[in-house]
Amino acid sequence: MVAEKWNPNPGSGWTKRAKSLLSNSKIPAIRQVGVEWNSVGVVLRGQVHLYYYKQLAQELVRNELEDIPIFNEIEVVEHKSPQCS
């Protein structure tokens, strides 16, 4: 009988998959989104400038991790453009 290796973070495989998906995005802001495991599901954290990017990051992960709860805590922040003097 082979003993199972104890894993203190059972979601680490899912977070790695989610990070891989986001890091391969063509959108730089999505590549910066963080991924964590909260004992129930995958948590997405970070900041983006468009609500569309928030939704897109979530759907990229949701399509791959169909049965895993996704908690989208990505903030949409106002993009400040430099002012001309």
N, CA, C and O of each residue as an XYZ file, in Angstrom:
340
protein
N       0.837     -1.183      0.000
C       0.000      0.000      0.000
C       0.887      1.253      0.000
O       1.812      1.367      0.803
N       0.598      2.164     -0.888
C       1.367      3.408     -0.988
C       0.657      4.493     -0.192
O      -0.533      4.740     -0.387
N       1.387      5.130      0.695
C       0.806      6.218      1.485
C       0.645      7.447      0.608
O       1.527      7.793     -0.177
N      -0.502      8.101      0.758
C      -0.726      9.345      0.004
C       0.101     10.460      0.614
O       0.230     10.559      1.834
N       0.650     11.285     -0.233
C       1.428     12.426      0.233
C       0.465     13.487      0.758
O      -0.466     13.888      0.060
N       0.692     13.935      1.984
C      -0.164     14.958      2.577
C       0.104     16.296      1.914
O       1.252     16.721      1.788
N      -0.950     16.946      1.499
C      -0.828     18.247      0.845
C      -1.564     19.278      1.693
O      -2.790     19.224      1.790
N      -0.839     20.225      2.315
C      -1.504     21.226      3.152
C      -2.398     22.168      2.357
O      -3.237     22.854      2.942
N      -2.239     22.216      1.055
C      -3.049     23.080      0.211
C      -3.664     22.233     -0.903
O      -3.077     22.114     -1.978
N      -4.841     21.643     -0.659
C      -5.431     20.761     -1.663
C      -5.809     21.472     -2.959
O      -6.029     20.816     -3.977
N      -5.886     22.779     -2.939
C      -6.243     23.532     -4.137
C      -5.053     23.975     -4.958
O      -5.222     24.692     -5.944
N      -3.848     23.565     -4.579
C      -2.657     24.060     -5.275
C      -2.651     23.687     -6.753
O      -2.192     24.474     -7.580
N      -3.148     22.511     -7.099
C      -3.207     22.122     -8.512
C      -4.143     23.013     -9.301
O      -3.854     23.392    -10.436
N      -5.268     23.343     -8.687
C      -6.234     24.215     -9.367
C      -5.702     25.633     -9.488
O      -5.898     26.287    -10.512
N      -5.027     26.115     -8.442
C      -4.489     27.474     -8.530
C      -3.389     27.548     -9.582
O      -3.272     28.546    -10.292
N      -2.583     26.492     -9.684
C      -1.545     26.483    -10.716
C      -2.165     26.509    -12.111
O      -1.680     27.217    -12.992
N      -3.222     25.749    -12.311
C      -3.897     25.750    -13.615
C      -4.473     27.124    -13.919
O      -4.349     27.622    -15.038
N      -5.102     27.736    -12.921
C      -5.690     29.062    -13.123
C      -4.615     30.095    -13.426
O      -4.785     30.917    -14.326
N      -3.502     30.066    -12.682
C      -2.403     31.005    -12.927
C      -1.842     30.830    -14.330
O      -1.526     31.804    -15.014
N      -1.725     29.584    -14.745
C      -1.211     29.316    -16.089
C      -2.121     29.903    -17.162
O      -1.647     30.509    -18.123
N      -3.419     29.723    -16.997
C      -4.381     30.272    -17.959
C      -4.266     31.790    -18.043
O      -4.195     32.359    -19.133
N      -4.248     32.439    -16.881
C      -4.197     33.901    -16.851
C      -2.868     34.425    -17.373
O      -2.829     35.453    -18.050
N      -1.790     33.736    -17.067
C      -0.469     34.216    -17.508
C      -0.281     34.097    -19.013
O       0.605     34.738    -19.579
N      -1.096     33.291    -19.660
C      -1.018     33.149    -21.116
C      -1.963     34.095    -21.859
O      -2.059     34.034    -23.084
N      -2.652     34.956    -21.138
C      -3.567     35.904    -21.765
C      -2.795     36.929    -22.598
O      -1.661     37.281    -22.274
N      -3.416     37.394    -23.657
C      -2.815     38.451    -24.479
C      -2.996     39.826    -23.848
O      -2.419     40.807    -24.315
N      -3.798     39.898    -22.786
C      -4.085     41.170    -22.112
C      -3.186     41.284    -20.880
O      -3.325     40.500    -19.940
N      -2.262     42.258    -20.876
C      -1.308     42.381    -19.762
C      -1.971     42.473    -18.385
O      -1.466     41.893    -17.425
N      -3.075     43.179    -18.274
C      -3.741     43.323    -16.973
C      -4.214     41.979    -16.434
O      -4.179     41.758    -15.224
N      -4.646     41.098    -17.290
C      -5.120     39.776    -16.858
C      -3.945     38.910    -16.420
O      -4.083     38.082    -15.520
N      -2.800     39.098    -17.048
C      -1.613     38.333    -16.645
C      -1.170     38.682    -15.230
O      -0.470     37.893    -14.597
N      -1.567     39.856    -14.718
C      -1.172     40.311    -13.388
C      -2.132     39.868    -12.285
O      -1.857     40.099    -11.108
N      -3.243     39.242    -12.639
C      -4.234     38.824    -11.649
C      -3.652     37.693    -10.796
O      -3.066     36.741    -11.311
N      -3.829     37.825     -9.489
C      -3.352     36.800     -8.567
C      -4.401     35.717     -8.358
O      -5.599     35.950     -8.517
N      -3.929     34.535     -8.001
C      -4.811     33.399     -7.773
C      -4.452     32.771     -6.436
O      -3.280     32.520     -6.158
N      -5.454     32.519     -5.611
C      -5.257     31.892     -4.309
C      -6.315     30.820     -4.109
O      -7.289     30.747     -4.859
N      -6.117     29.990     -3.094
C      -7.093     28.981     -2.697
C      -7.591     29.358     -1.313
O      -6.783     29.658     -0.434
N      -8.909     29.351     -1.095
C      -9.443     29.754      0.202
C     -10.138     28.628      0.953
O     -11.003     28.897      1.786
N      -9.794     27.405      0.689
C     -10.349     26.183      1.284
C     -11.705     25.799      0.707
O     -12.208     24.711      0.990
N     -12.292     26.654     -0.080
C     -13.567     26.348     -0.726
C     -13.438     26.399     -2.243
O     -14.083     25.629     -2.955
N     -12.610     27.302     -2.727
C     -12.462     27.469     -4.163
C     -11.315     28.393     -4.501
O     -10.512     28.757     -3.642
N     -11.252     28.762     -5.757
C     -10.192     29.616     -6.283
C     -10.617     31.078     -6.150
O     -11.745     31.441     -6.484
N      -9.708     31.903     -5.664
C      -9.956     33.333     -5.494
C      -9.077     34.101     -6.469
O      -7.864     33.902     -6.516
N      -9.703     34.983     -7.248
C      -8.973     35.860     -8.170
C      -8.859     37.229     -7.517
O      -9.858     37.793     -7.071
N      -7.628     37.770     -7.459
C      -7.410     39.087     -6.844
C      -6.489     39.916     -7.714
O      -5.598     39.400     -8.389
N      -6.731     41.209     -7.679
C      -5.883     42.132     -8.411
C      -6.682     43.349     -8.823
O      -7.785     43.587     -8.332
N      -6.105     44.112     -9.730
C      -6.761     45.314    -10.230
C      -6.672     45.341    -11.748
O      -5.642     45.015    -12.337
N      -7.769     45.735    -12.359
C      -7.831     45.934    -13.809
C      -8.536     47.256    -14.067
O      -9.179     47.806    -13.173
N      -8.416     47.764    -15.286
C      -9.004     49.065    -15.612
C     -10.368     48.958    -16.284
O     -11.059     49.965    -16.444
N     -10.756     47.772    -16.671
C     -12.051     47.592    -17.323
C     -12.818     46.452    -16.682
O     -12.234     45.425    -16.336
N     -14.119     46.625    -16.521
C     -14.972     45.564    -15.994
C     -14.909     44.349    -16.915
O     -14.991     43.213    -16.447
N     -14.767     44.574    -18.196
C     -14.654     43.487    -19.174
C     -13.475     42.572    -18.841
O     -13.590     41.352    -18.956
N     -12.339     43.151    -18.427
C     -11.169     42.350    -18.079
C     -11.445     41.492    -16.843
O     -11.001     40.347    -16.759
N     -12.182     42.059    -15.888
C     -12.570     41.308    -14.690
C     -13.395     40.090    -15.094
O     -13.143     38.976    -14.635
N     -14.379     40.314    -15.955
C     -15.231     39.217    -16.417
C     -14.435     38.199    -17.230
O     -14.617     36.992    -17.073
N     -13.567     38.683    -18.086
C     -12.791     37.807    -18.949
C     -11.874     36.894    -18.125
O     -11.776     35.699    -18.400
N     -11.215     37.451    -17.134
C     -10.343     36.643    -16.268
C     -11.156     35.547    -15.585
O     -10.728     34.395    -15.524
N     -12.311     35.904    -15.083
C     -13.167     34.935    -14.407
C     -13.594     33.820    -15.357
O     -13.545     32.645    -14.994
N     -14.007     34.176    -16.551
C     -14.493     33.172    -17.498
C     -13.373     32.275    -18.021
O     -13.598     31.094    -18.283
N     -12.170     32.826    -18.175
C     -11.029     31.995    -18.576
C     -10.821     30.867    -17.571
O     -10.614     29.712    -17.943
N     -10.880     31.225    -16.298
C     -10.668     30.239    -15.239
C     -11.878     29.314    -15.117
O     -11.718     28.100    -14.983
N     -13.071     29.871    -15.162
C     -14.292     29.072    -15.005
C     -14.405     28.007    -16.094
O     -14.833     26.888    -15.812
N     -14.037     28.327    -17.310
C     -14.128     27.360    -18.403
C     -13.200     26.168    -18.190
O     -13.507     25.058    -18.622
N     -12.079     26.390    -17.532
C     -11.114     25.304    -17.293
C     -11.437     24.529    -16.018
O     -11.293     23.307    -15.981
N     -11.868     25.226    -14.983
C     -12.147     24.606    -13.683
C     -13.655     24.560    -13.460
O     -14.164     25.181    -12.527
N     -14.354     23.842    -14.292
C     -15.819     23.853    -14.331
C     -16.500     23.605    -12.987
O     -17.484     24.272    -12.670
N     -16.002     22.668    -12.200
C     -16.692     22.285    -10.970
C     -16.115     22.928     -9.715
O     -16.521     22.585     -8.605
N     -15.184     23.847     -9.873
C     -14.537     24.500     -8.735
C     -15.134     25.893     -8.568
O     -15.209     26.647     -9.538
N     -15.565     26.254     -7.345
C     -16.080     27.608     -7.128
C     -15.005     28.663     -7.411
O     -13.849     28.511     -7.017
N     -15.407     29.719     -8.092
C     -14.513     30.835     -8.408
C     -15.026     32.070     -7.674
O     -16.191     32.441     -7.812
N     -14.157     32.698     -6.901
C     -14.497     33.926     -6.191
C     -13.723     35.065     -6.844
O     -12.496     35.120     -6.761
N     -14.444     35.966     -7.490
C     -13.814     37.043     -8.241
C     -13.732     38.288     -7.367
O     -14.719     39.004     -7.198
N     -12.547     38.539     -6.814
C     -12.317     39.719     -5.981
C     -11.435     40.738     -6.701
O     -10.768     41.555     -6.066
N     -11.441     40.679     -8.014
C     -10.683     41.632     -8.825
C     -11.369     42.993     -8.730
O     -12.588     43.092     -8.869
N     -10.586     44.027     -8.495
C     -11.114     45.391     -8.431
C     -10.980     46.070     -9.790
O      -9.976     45.904    -10.483
N     -11.991     46.827    -10.156
C     -11.924     47.660    -11.343
C     -11.592     49.067    -10.870
O     -12.375     49.687    -10.150
N     -10.431     49.570    -11.275
C      -9.976     50.885    -10.841
C      -9.942     51.835    -12.012
O      -9.734     51.438    -13.159
N     -10.153     53.099    -11.699
C     -10.137     54.131    -12.733
C      -8.722     54.303    -13.268
O      -7.761     54.401    -12.505
N      -8.614     54.338    -14.573
C      -7.305     54.557    -15.210
C      -7.029     56.040    -15.241
O      -7.806     56.815    -15.799
N      -5.934     56.433    -14.648
C      -5.535     57.853    -14.618
C      -4.572     58.119    -15.765
O      -3.480     57.553    -15.814
N      -4.981     58.978    -16.681
C      -4.087     59.350    -17.763
C      -3.307     60.597    -17.371
O      -3.817     61.444    -16.637
N      -2.091     60.715    -17.851
C      -1.287     61.894    -17.515
C      -1.953     63.181    -18.024
O      -2.478     63.232    -19.136
N      -1.917     64.186    -17.199
C      -2.502     65.473    -17.590
C      -1.466     66.295    -18.350
O      -0.281     66.308    -18.016
N      -1.942     66.963    -19.360
C      -1.063     67.853    -20.131
C      -1.020     69.218    -19.457
O      -2.055     69.724    -19.022
N       0.149     69.811    -19.365
C       0.251     71.141    -18.758
C       0.316     72.186    -19.832
O       0.405     73.377    -19.530
